[in-house]
Amino acid sequence: MIAAVFRSRAFEFLCRHRLWLLGVVAVLCFANVAAVAISYLVYPGYLDHGEPSVALISWRLLEGFPAYPAFDDPDRTTNLYGPVTYLIHATSYFLAGPGIPVSKAAGLAATLMILAVVFATHRRRGVGAAAAASILGAGFIVMGLPMTIWNRPDPFLALFVAFGAWAMNASREGEPEWGKSAIIAVCGGLAVGLKIHAGIYFVPLVLYHSWGRGAATFLFIGIVGAVTVVAPFALEIFSLSNYLAWFPHMAGKPTDLSLLTKILRYSVFYLAPVLFFLAARKWRNGAFGTAENVYFGSFVACVLILLVPAAKPGAGWYYLFPFLAVSVDMILRYSGAVTRNRWPVWAGVGAIAAAMFIVSVPIQKRFFRALHWQKADDITADIDAILKSFPGKTIQMGMGDSITGYNNTLYKPLLVFAGHPHTLDIGIAIETSKLGISLPQEALDRIEKCHTDAWLIPTGEKPFSMIGYYGNPVFSDSFRSAFHRGYALKKRFQFFDVWMCRR
């Protein structure tokens, strides 16, 4: 009896103060994401080997270097990300100057902006719905660390989709809404300018927004989006042909079944709208309209289609992350559509959010443990000492024979920010070696003839001898022979050996 009374009073308290409680939880969830973002911003290193590559290509744009050298060019610095990726980070450098924190700032800002946009999107449904949207969005972010905060395209993709979802929801039914259509189109075009497959994230938004507005809206979005995609290639620093040359090679990557298993686990959260859609169909007055069914069906189809490229080696479950705003929109849309048994449905929303944060606990622990502050400071000091020991010499970052040593080379932007050349990106060489794209002879000749005065190799390791992430040697025997003909070990520091030109 007492327990029943207590449960009744507790339930009454929750009902009466639910908006305040939701607000407090939303603020705490935002603070969690902000703490993670700020920690990574001030951390003087990177957690992923692709981040330095993005940072360097973006910085070199300001110096006039092309983003996409051809495969037969002696420079091996091309990556498969679209031009918008590099323009965003180049803008950060233009405004704030070079630096590792600057190279991460835009991605971290995008992550925080996602929460603001999803909050604004659902504010029209009430404070409770907006707070719930923020909580769910934060859950998706912390569950996906560090991929949801890095400087690679994914946070920007999620942000552009969030803006698209806002425009779709803010559009007034029966009105042309050309301005909102333009927002969706430009965001979609910018997204494709980040990753070539990104149009798939906008399919549900475009179909729902265009439904009932006629073919003119659909055509308008397509034209404006296409113009947005190709516009950056009008700049000389972006070669469209060299960029597109990547994709025939990428298409040949096989599907990794072990990776697919992990992706399917994470897809459960992104496909949570299925449960609420079915609940709404059962416990609401009246059937959904055609547009709503198309919106839901196209979303599920796009998620399932995306599982294939996500399961390619070098990809991962984070290919689903840009669906964040669409998943949140559908969860709240269909929960709000329920007219009977509302409390069990809203309890389900809370359970989904709670499950994401529970899953995120070990993920966040691993994230913070991976921030090796002292080591990062020591490696930075080591590079600074090397630069002071060899004034006037050009220096590049090489690789040794172990993954552990390779992780120490992720600080290579410090060399380039200090004015040193960047003609061979090891992270990109790992990809191209797996794809069977060999270095041209001119690159080998340049190594042998000491195009660069010195190379930094992880201390005590054999130069350029590492087996890459895909299980293949990154550099050929002929490349290593050319390197040894051109260079000899000059001096050993704590983290790096300096191999100096023999001439």
C-alpha positions in Angstrom: 0.0 0.0 0.0 2.7 2.4 1.0 4.8 1.5 -2.1 1.7 2.1 -4.3 1.2 5.5 -2.7 4.9 6.4 -3.1 4.8 5.3 -6.8 1.7 7.4 -7.3 3.2 10.5 -5.7 6.5 10.0 -7.6 4.6 9.6 -10.8 2.5 12.7 -10.0 5.7 14.7 -9.2 7.3 13.6 -12.5 4.2 14.6 -14.5 3.9 18.0 -12.8 7.6 18.9 -13.2 8.4 17.0 -16.4 9.4 20.1 -18.4 11.8 21.3 -15.7 13.3 17.8 -15.4 13.7 17.5 -19.1 15.3 20.9 -19.3 17.8 19.9 -16.6 18.7 16.6 -18.3 19.1 18.4 -21.6 21.5 20.9 -20.1 23.5 18.1 -18.5 23.7 16.3 -21.8 24.8 19.4 -23.6 27.4 19.9 -20.9 28.6 16.4 -21.4 29.1 17.0 -25.1 30.7 20.4 -24.5 33.2 18.9 -22.0 34.2 16.3 -24.5 34.6 18.9 -27.3 36.6 21.3 -25.2 38.9 18.6 -23.9 39.7 17.5 -27.5 40.1 21.1 -28.6 42.8 21.9 -26.1 44.4 18.4 -26.4 47.7 19.1 -28.4 47.3 16.0 -30.7 45.0 13.8 -32.7 43.2 10.5 -32.0 42.9 9.5 -35.7 45.5 9.3 -38.4 43.2 10.8 -41.0 42.9 14.1 -39.1 46.4 15.4 -39.7 45.9 14.7 -43.5 42.8 16.8 -43.5 44.5 19.5 -41.5 47.5 19.7 -43.9 45.6 19.7 -47.1 43.4 22.5 -45.8 46.4 24.5 -44.6 48.2 24.1 -47.9 45.2 25.5 -49.8 46.1 28.9 -48.3 49.6 28.5 -49.8 48.2 27.7 -53.3 48.8 24.0 -53.4 46.2 21.8 -55.1 44.0 19.6 -53.0 44.0 16.8 -55.5 47.4 16.0 -57.2 47.1 13.4 -59.9 48.2 9.8 -59.0 51.1 10.2 -61.4 52.2 13.3 -59.6 55.3 12.8 -57.4 53.4 14.4 -54.4 51.2 11.8 -52.7 48.9 14.1 -50.6 45.5 13.5 -52.2 42.6 12.4 -50.1 39.1 11.3 -51.2 37.1 14.0 -49.3 35.4 16.7 -51.2 36.5 20.3 -51.5 34.1 21.6 -48.9 35.9 19.7 -46.2 39.1 21.6 -46.9 37.5 25.0 -47.5 35.9 24.9 -44.1 39.2 24.2 -42.3 41.1 26.6 -44.6 38.7 29.3 -43.4 39.5 28.5 -39.8 43.2 28.9 -40.6 42.5 32.1 -42.4 40.7 33.5 -39.4 42.9 32.2 -36.6 46.2 31.1 -38.1 47.8 27.6 -38.1 47.7 25.3 -35.1 46.5 21.8 -34.1 43.6 23.3 -32.0 42.5 25.5 -35.0 42.5 22.4 -37.2 40.0 20.8 -34.9 37.9 23.8 -34.0 35.4 23.8 -36.9 34.5 20.1 -36.5 34.0 20.6 -32.7 31.9 23.7 -33.4 29.8 21.8 -35.9 29.1 19.1 -33.3 27.8 21.6 -30.8 25.8 23.4 -33.4 24.0 20.1 -34.2 22.4 20.2 -30.8 21.3 23.8 -31.2 19.7 23.1 -34.6 17.8 20.0 -33.4 16.6 22.0 -30.4 15.4 24.8 -32.7 13.8 22.3 -35.1 11.5 20.8 -32.4 10.9 24.0 -30.4 7.6 24.5 -32.3 6.4 21.2 -30.8 7.0 22.6 -27.3 9.8 22.9 -24.8 9.6 19.3 -23.8 10.0 18.0 -27.4 12.9 20.4 -28.0 14.6 19.3 -24.8 14.1 15.6 -25.8 15.6 16.3 -29.2 18.7 17.7 -27.6 19.0 14.7 -25.2 18.6 12.2 -28.1 21.1 14.2 -30.2 23.6 14.3 -27.4 23.2 10.6 -27.0 24.0 9.9 -30.6 27.1 12.1 -30.3 28.7 10.6 -27.2 27.9 7.1 -28.3 30.0 7.7 -31.4 33.2 9.2 -30.0 35.6 10.2 -31.4 34.2 10.0 -34.9 31.4 12.5 -34.1 33.9 15.3 -33.1 36.9 14.8 -35.4 37.8 17.2 -38.2 36.8 14.7 -40.9 33.6 15.4 -42.8 31.1 13.5 -40.6 30.2 16.3 -38.0 29.7 18.7 -40.9 27.5 16.2 -42.7 25.4 15.7 -39.6 25.1 19.5 -39.2 24.0 20.1 -42.9 21.4 17.3 -42.5 20.2 19.0 -39.3 19.7 22.3 -41.1 17.9 20.4 -43.9 15.6 18.8 -41.3 14.9 22.2 -39.8 14.0 23.7 -43.1 11.7 20.8 -43.9 9.9 21.1 -40.5 9.7 24.9 -40.7 8.0 24.8 -44.1 4.3 25.8 -44.1 2.0 23.3 -45.7 0.4 24.5 -48.9 3.0 27.3 -49.4 5.8 27.2 -52.1 8.5 27.8 -49.5 11.3 28.5 -52.1 13.6 29.8 -49.4 13.3 26.6 -47.3 13.8 24.6 -50.5 17.0 26.6 -51.2 18.3 25.8 -47.7 17.7 22.1 -48.3 19.3 22.2 -51.7 22.4 24.2 -50.6 22.9 22.0 -47.5 22.6 18.9 -49.7 25.1 20.3 -52.2 27.5 21.2 -49.5 27.1 17.7 -48.0 28.0 16.1 -51.4 30.9 18.5 -51.5 32.1 16.8 -48.2 31.5 13.2 -49.3 30.3 12.1 -52.7 27.7 9.7 -51.4 26.2 12.3 -49.0 23.1 12.9 -51.2 21.6 9.8 -49.7 21.2 11.5 -46.3 18.9 14.1 -47.9 16.6 11.7 -49.9 14.0 11.5 -47.1 14.0 15.2 -46.6 13.8 16.1 -50.2 10.9 13.7 -50.9 8.9 14.8 -47.9 9.5 18.5 -48.6 8.7 18.2 -52.3 5.6 16.0 -51.8 2.5 18.1 -52.6 4.6 21.0 -53.9 5.0 19.6 -57.4 7.8 18.7 -59.6 9.0 22.3 -59.8 10.2 22.1 -56.1 12.0 18.8 -56.7 13.7 20.2 -59.9 14.6 23.4 -58.1 16.3 21.5 -55.3 18.1 19.3 -57.8 19.5 22.3 -59.8 20.5 24.4 -56.9 22.1 21.4 -55.2 24.1 20.4 -58.3 25.4 24.0 -58.7 26.5 24.0 -55.1 28.3 20.7 -55.6 30.3 21.8 -58.7 31.0 25.4 -57.7 34.2 24.7 -55.7 35.7 23.0 -58.7 35.8 26.4 -60.4 38.8 27.1 -58.2 42.1 26.1 -59.7 43.1 24.3 -56.5 40.4 21.7 -56.9 40.7 19.4 -59.9 37.5 17.6 -60.6 39.1 14.9 -62.8 41.8 14.1 -60.2 39.1 14.0 -57.5 36.9 11.6 -59.4 39.8 9.4 -60.2 39.7 8.0 -56.6 36.3 6.4 -56.9 36.8 3.6 -59.4 39.6 2.4 -57.0 37.4 2.8 -53.9 34.5 0.8 -55.6 36.8 -2.3 -55.7 37.0 -2.5 -51.9 35.4 -5.7 -50.6 32.7 -5.7 -47.8 34.1 -6.5 -44.4 31.6 -8.9 -42.7 33.1 -8.4 -39.2 32.7 -4.6 -39.6 29.1 -5.1 -40.9 28.2 -6.9 -37.6 29.3 -3.8 -35.6 27.5 -1.5 -37.9 24.3 -3.5 -37.5 24.5 -3.1 -33.7 24.8 0.7 -34.0 22.0 0.8 -36.7 19.5 -0.3 -34.0 19.6 3.2 -32.5 19.3 5.0 -35.9 16.4 2.7 -36.9 14.6 3.3 -33.6 12.0 5.4 -35.5 10.6 2.1 -36.8 9.3 1.3 -33.3 7.6 4.6 -32.9 6.2 4.6 -36.5 4.5 1.3 -35.8 3.2 2.6 -32.4 1.8 5.7 -34.1 0.1 3.6 -36.8 -1.6 1.6 -34.0 -2.4 4.2 -31.4 -3.4 7.3 -33.3 -6.6 8.5 -34.9 -6.4 8.2 -38.7 -3.8 6.9 -41.0 -0.7 8.6 -42.1 -0.7 10.4 -45.4 1.3 9.4 -48.4 4.1 11.9 -47.8 4.6 10.6 -44.3 4.8 7.0 -45.5 7.3 8.0 -48.2 9.4 9.9 -45.7 9.6 6.9 -43.4 10.0 4.3 -46.1 12.8 6.2 -47.9 14.6 6.8 -44.6 14.7 3.0 -43.8 15.7 2.2 -47.3 18.6 4.8 -47.3 19.9 3.4 -44.0 19.9 -0.1 -45.3 21.6 1.0 -48.6 24.3 2.8 -46.7 25.2 -0.3 -44.8 27.1 -1.5 -47.9 29.6 1.4 -48.2 29.8 1.6 -44.4 31.1 -2.0 -44.3 34.0 -1.3 -46.7 37.5 -1.4 -45.1 38.4 2.0 -43.8 34.8 3.0 -43.3 32.6 2.2 -40.3 29.3 2.6 -38.5 29.9 6.4 -38.3 28.5 6.6 -41.9 25.1 6.5 -40.2 25.9 9.5 -37.9 24.6 12.1 -40.4 21.2 10.6 -40.0 21.1 11.9 -36.5 18.6 14.8 -37.1 16.3 12.6 -39.3 16.3 9.8 -36.6 15.5 12.4 -33.9 12.8 14.0 -36.0 11.1 10.7 -36.7 11.2 9.6 -33.1 9.6 12.8 -31.8 7.3 13.1 -34.8 5.8 9.6 -34.4 5.8 9.8 -30.6 3.8 13.0 -30.8 1.4 11.5 -33.2 0.2 8.9 -30.7 -3.2 9.7 -29.2 -3.6 6.6 -27.0 -1.1 4.9 -24.6 1.1 8.0 -24.8 3.0 7.3 -21.6 4.4 3.9 -22.7 5.5 5.5 -25.9 7.2 8.4 -24.3 8.8 6.0 -21.8 10.2 4.3 -24.9 11.8 7.6 -26.0 13.4 7.9 -22.6 14.6 4.3 -22.7 16.2 4.9 -26.1 18.0 8.0 -24.8 19.1 6.2 -21.6 20.4 3.2 -23.6 22.6 5.5 -25.7 24.1 7.1 -22.7 24.7 3.8 -21.0 26.4 2.5 -24.1 28.5 5.7 -24.2 30.0 5.2 -20.7 32.8 2.8 -21.7 33.2 4.7 -25.0 33.7 8.0 -23.2 36.1 6.3 -20.8 38.2 5.1 -23.7 38.1 8.5 -25.3 39.5 10.3 -22.2 42.1 7.5 -21.6 43.3 8.0 -25.1 44.2 11.6 -24.5 47.8 11.1 -23.5 48.5 14.7 -22.4 52.1 14.2 -21.2 53.2 12.2 -24.2 51.6 14.8 -26.5 53.6 17.5 -24.8 56.8 15.5 -24.9 56.4 14.7 -28.7 55.7 18.4 -29.3 58.8 19.3 -27.4 60.8 16.7 -29.3 59.8 18.2 -32.7 60.5 21.7 -31.5 64.0 20.5 -30.4 64.7 19.0 -33.8 63.6 22.1 -35.6 66.0 24.2 -33.4 68.8 21.6 -34.0 68.6 21.8 -37.8 67.9 25.4 -38.7 67.6 26.1 -42.4 67.0 22.4 -43.3 63.7 21.2 -44.8 62.2 18.3 -42.7 59.3 15.9 -43.4 57.7 13.2 -41.3 58.2 9.6 -42.4 57.3 6.3 -40.8 59.0 3.4 -39.2 58.0 -0.3 -38.9 55.3 -0.3 -36.2 51.8 1.1 -35.6 53.0 2.4 -32.2 55.7 4.5 -33.8 53.3 5.6 -36.6 51.0 7.1 -33.9 53.8 9.3 -32.9 53.9 10.8 -36.4 50.4 12.2 -36.2 52.0 15.5 -35.1 53.4 16.1 -38.6 51.3 19.3 -39.0 53.7 21.0 -36.6 56.4 20.7 -39.2 54.3 22.0 -42.0 52.9 24.9 -39.9 56.5 25.8 -39.3 57.1 26.2 -43.1 58.4 22.7 -44.0 57.3 20.8 -47.1 54.7 18.1 -47.3 55.0 15.9 -50.3 54.4 12.4 -48.9 51.4 11.8 -46.6 51.8 8.5 -44.9 48.1 8.2 -44.0 47.2 8.6 -47.6 49.9 6.2 -48.7 48.4 3.6 -46.5 45.1 3.9 -48.5 46.7 4.1 -51.9 49.0 1.1 -51.2 45.9 -1.0 -50.3 44.2 0.1 -53.5 47.2 -0.9 -55.6 48.2 2.7 -56.6 51.9 2.7 -56.6 54.2 5.7 -56.3 55.4 7.1 -59.6 59.1 6.7 -60.5 59.6 10.4 -60.1 58.7 10.1 -56.4 61.4 7.5 -55.9 63.9 9.5 -57.8 63.1 12.5 -55.7 63.7 10.6 -52.5 67.0 9.3 -53.7 68.1 12.8 -54.7 67.1 14.3 -51.4 64.2 16.5 -52.4 63.9 17.1 -48.6 67.0 17.6 -46.4 65.8 15.3 -43.6 63.1 12.8 -42.6 61.9 12.0 -39.1 61.5 8.3 -38.4 60.2 6.9 -35.1 63.2 6.2 -32.9 64.9 2.9 -33.4 62.6 1.8 -36.2 63.4 0.7 -39.8 62.4 3.5 -42.2 59.2 3.1 -44.2 58.8 -0.6 -43.3 55.4 -0.7 -41.6 52.6 -3.1 -42.5 49.5 -0.9 -42.8 46.1 -1.2 -41.3 45.0 -3.4 -44.1 47.7 -5.9 -43.7 49.9 -4.9 -46.7 53.3 -3.2 -46.8 52.8 0.6 -47.3 56.0 1.1 -49.3 57.8 -1.1 -51.8 61.3 -2.5 -51.5 62.4 -0.1 -54.3 61.2 2.9 -52.3 63.0 1.8 -49.2 66.2 1.2 -51.3 65.9 4.6 -52.8 65.5 6.1 -49.3 68.6 4.4 -47.9 70.7 5.5 -51.0 69.7 9.0 -50.3 69.7 9.2 -46.5 71.6 8.1 -43.4 70.8 8.3 -39.7 72.2 11.5 -38.3 70.9 12.0 -34.8 68.6 10.3 -32.4 66.0 12.1 -30.2 63.5 10.8 -27.7 60.7 10.0 -30.2 62.3 10.5 -33.6 65.5 9.6 -35.5 66.7 12.3 -37.9 67.7 10.8 -41.2 69.8 13.4 -43.1 70.6 13.6 -46.8 74.0 11.9 -47.6 75.0 14.6 -50.0 
